[in-house]
Each structure stands twice: as structure tokens, then as C-alpha cells.
């Protein structure tokens, strides 16, 4: 349970960071991806997903939540991003469970 909370907190912080970088893009300061944190690979490690098994579906799920972050009010605490981070974690967990059960990798 503690590891799950840590993963959700990492996703939450990445959502918050994404709000910042998307805000910069909106005002014309495109960073060209220079400030991406690659939190997804850390999340995958913590969830027991080997790096070679991070496929497009996993990436698509994660990125869809990053895109959703700009629709949430920007707060210094980022506390309002927790439900979004929890949803992201749950979908990633279920996706990995399905793939593992079906031995797709």
C-alpha cells in the first residue's frame, strides 16, 4: 500500500510539472521536451513492469492523463490532482494485469 501511495504521488507531481510546461507552451515558450522528467519509466519500475514492456498503450494511458492536467486548476499544493493521479495509476495497473494474465509480453 505504501508503494502505491508513492507511485500516485509521483504521478501527481508529474501532472503538476506538466501543468507548468503546458503553461509555458501556451505563452510561446516551447521547451521542445527539454524539461520532461521521464517519470513514466520510474512508475513502471515501481509497478514491476520491465522497461522493455512499456508499450504504446502504457504510454498512451499516461500521456492522456498528462493532457488532462491542464483542465484542472493550478494550485501550489497540487492536491486537486490526486484523483487524476489515482485514476492514472489504476488504469496502468489494470493494463499491466491484463497483459500479464494474457502473457502478451
C-alpha positions as YAML, in Angstrom:
chain: A
units: angstrom
residues:
- id: 1
  name: UNK
  ca: [0.00, 0.00, 0.00]
- id: 2
  name: UNK
  ca: [2.85, 2.40, 0.80]
- id: 3
  name: UNK
  ca: [4.40, 1.82, -2.63]
- id: 4
  name: UNK
  ca: [1.06, 2.50, -4.30]
- id: 5
  name: UNK
  ca: [0.86, 5.85, -2.49]
- id: 6
  name: UNK
  ca: [4.39, 6.68, -3.60]
- id: 7
  name: UNK
  ca: [3.56, 5.88, -7.23]
- id: 8
  name: UNK
  ca: [0.41, 8.02, -7.07]
- id: 9
  name: UNK
  ca: [2.43, 10.85, -5.55]
- id: 10
  name: UNK
  ca: [4.99, 10.61, -8.37]
- id: 11
  name: UNK
  ca: [2.22, 10.72, -10.97]
- id: 12
  name: UNK
  ca: [0.64, 13.68, -9.15]
- id: 13
  name: UNK
  ca: [3.94, 15.58, -9.22]
- id: 14
  name: UNK
  ca: [4.38, 14.79, -12.92]
- id: 15
  name: UNK
  ca: [0.85, 16.09, -13.57]
- id: 16
  name: UNK
  ca: [1.75, 19.28, -11.71]
- id: 17
  name: UNK
  ca: [5.00, 19.62, -13.68]
- id: 18
  name: UNK
  ca: [3.06, 19.06, -16.88]
- id: 19
  name: UNK
  ca: [0.73, 21.93, -15.97]
- id: 20
  name: UNK
  ca: [3.79, 24.17, -15.77]
- id: 21
  name: UNK
  ca: [5.31, 23.06, -19.06]
- id: 22
  name: UNK
  ca: [1.95, 23.29, -20.86]
- id: 23
  name: UNK
  ca: [1.53, 26.79, -19.46]
- id: 24
  name: UNK
  ca: [4.92, 27.75, -20.87]
- id: 25
  name: UNK
  ca: [3.93, 26.40, -24.27]
- id: 26
  name: UNK
  ca: [0.68, 28.41, -24.17]
- id: 27
  name: UNK
  ca: [2.62, 31.64, -23.71]
- id: 28
  name: UNK
  ca: [5.00, 30.79, -26.53]
- id: 29
  name: UNK
  ca: [7.90, 29.33, -24.57]
- id: 30
  name: UNK
  ca: [8.04, 25.89, -26.15]
- id: 31
  name: UNK
  ca: [10.67, 23.86, -24.35]
- id: 32
  name: UNK
  ca: [10.93, 21.19, -27.04]
- id: 33
  name: UNK
  ca: [10.67, 18.43, -24.46]
- id: 34
  name: UNK
  ca: [13.85, 19.56, -22.67]
- id: 35
  name: UNK
  ca: [12.10, 19.57, -19.31]
- id: 36
  name: UNK
  ca: [10.31, 16.23, -19.48]
- id: 37
  name: UNK
  ca: [11.10, 14.20, -16.36]
- id: 38
  name: UNK
  ca: [10.53, 10.64, -17.67]
- id: 39
  name: UNK
  ca: [8.54, 9.76, -14.56]
- id: 40
  name: UNK
  ca: [6.73, 7.03, -16.51]
- id: 41
  name: UNK
  ca: [9.81, 4.80, -16.52]
- id: 42
  name: UNK
  ca: [10.16, 5.22, -12.74]
- id: 43
  name: UNK
  ca: [6.46, 4.45, -12.25]
- id: 44
  name: UNK
  ca: [6.85, 1.33, -14.39]
- id: 45
  name: UNK
  ca: [9.84, 0.14, -12.34]
- id: 46
  name: UNK
  ca: [7.95, 0.64, -9.09]
- id: 47
  name: UNK
  ca: [4.99, -1.28, -10.52]
- id: 48
  name: UNK
  ca: [7.24, -4.17, -11.58]
- id: 49
  name: UNK
  ca: [6.89, -3.53, -15.31]
- id: 50
  name: UNK
  ca: [10.15, -4.24, -17.16]
- id: 51
  name: UNK
  ca: [11.33, -1.33, -19.32]
- id: 52
  name: UNK
  ca: [11.04, -3.39, -22.49]
- id: 53
  name: UNK
  ca: [7.35, -3.97, -21.69]
- id: 54
  name: UNK
  ca: [6.41, -0.29, -21.64]
- id: 55
  name: UNK
  ca: [4.43, -0.26, -24.86]
- id: 56
  name: UNK
  ca: [2.38, 2.32, -26.73]
- id: 57
  name: UNK
  ca: [-0.78, 1.53, -24.74]
- id: 58
  name: UNK
  ca: [1.01, 2.25, -21.47]
- id: 59
  name: UNK
  ca: [2.46, 5.45, -22.88]
- id: 60
  name: UNK
  ca: [-0.92, 6.48, -24.35]
- id: 61
  name: UNK
  ca: [-2.66, 5.98, -21.00]
- id: 62
  name: UNK
  ca: [-0.04, 8.03, -19.17]
- id: 63
  name: UNK
  ca: [0.07, 10.82, -21.76]
- id: 64
  name: UNK
  ca: [-3.74, 11.07, -21.82]
- id: 65
  name: UNK
  ca: [-3.65, 11.96, -18.13]
- id: 66
  name: UNK
  ca: [-0.83, 14.45, -18.66]
- id: 67
  name: UNK
  ca: [-3.00, 16.13, -21.31]
- id: 68
  name: UNK
  ca: [-5.92, 16.16, -18.88]
- id: 69
  name: UNK
  ca: [-3.89, 18.03, -16.23]
- id: 70
  name: UNK
  ca: [-4.22, 21.39, -17.97]
- id: 71
  name: UNK
  ca: [-8.00, 21.19, -17.45]
- id: 72
  name: UNK
  ca: [-7.53, 21.15, -13.67]
- id: 73
  name: UNK
  ca: [-6.99, 24.38, -11.73]
- id: 74
  name: UNK
  ca: [-3.35, 25.09, -10.96]
- id: 75
  name: UNK
  ca: [-2.76, 25.02, -7.21]
- id: 76
  name: UNK
  ca: [0.60, 25.32, -5.48]
- id: 77
  name: UNK
  ca: [-0.07, 22.15, -3.49]
- id: 78
  name: UNK
  ca: [-1.27, 20.14, -6.48]
- id: 79
  name: UNK
  ca: [-3.65, 18.40, -4.09]
- id: 80
  name: UNK
  ca: [-6.51, 18.66, -6.59]
- id: 81
  name: UNK
  ca: [-4.50, 16.45, -8.98]
- id: 82
  name: UNK
  ca: [-4.61, 13.45, -6.63]
- id: 83
  name: UNK
  ca: [-7.85, 11.99, -8.08]
- id: 84
  name: UNK
  ca: [-6.39, 12.24, -11.59]
- id: 85
  name: UNK
  ca: [-3.17, 10.58, -10.42]
- id: 86
  name: UNK
  ca: [-5.16, 7.79, -8.75]
- id: 87
  name: UNK
  ca: [-7.14, 7.16, -11.94]
- id: 88
  name: UNK
  ca: [-3.95, 7.07, -13.98]
- id: 89
  name: UNK
  ca: [-2.35, 4.60, -11.58]
- id: 90
  name: UNK
  ca: [-5.41, 2.36, -11.63]
- id: 91
  name: UNK
  ca: [-5.57, 2.22, -15.42]
- id: 92
  name: UNK
  ca: [-1.85, 1.48, -15.67]
- id: 93
  name: UNK
  ca: [-2.21, -1.24, -13.03]
- id: 94
  name: UNK
  ca: [-5.16, -2.85, -14.82]
- id: 95
  name: UNK
  ca: [-3.41, -2.66, -18.19]
- id: 96
  name: UNK
  ca: [-0.33, -4.42, -16.79]
- id: 97
  name: UNK
  ca: [-2.52, -7.02, -15.08]
- id: 98
  name: UNK
  ca: [-4.34, -7.78, -18.36]
- id: 99
  name: UNK
  ca: [-1.12, -8.02, -20.32]
- id: 100
  name: UNK
  ca: [0.47, -10.24, -17.68]
- id: 101
  name: UNK
  ca: [-2.56, -12.52, -17.45]
- id: 102
  name: UNK
  ca: [-2.73, -12.96, -21.20]
- id: 103
  name: UNK
  ca: [1.05, -13.34, -21.47]
- id: 104
  name: UNK
  ca: [1.14, -10.75, -24.22]
- id: 105
  name: UNK
  ca: [4.76, -9.90, -23.45]
...
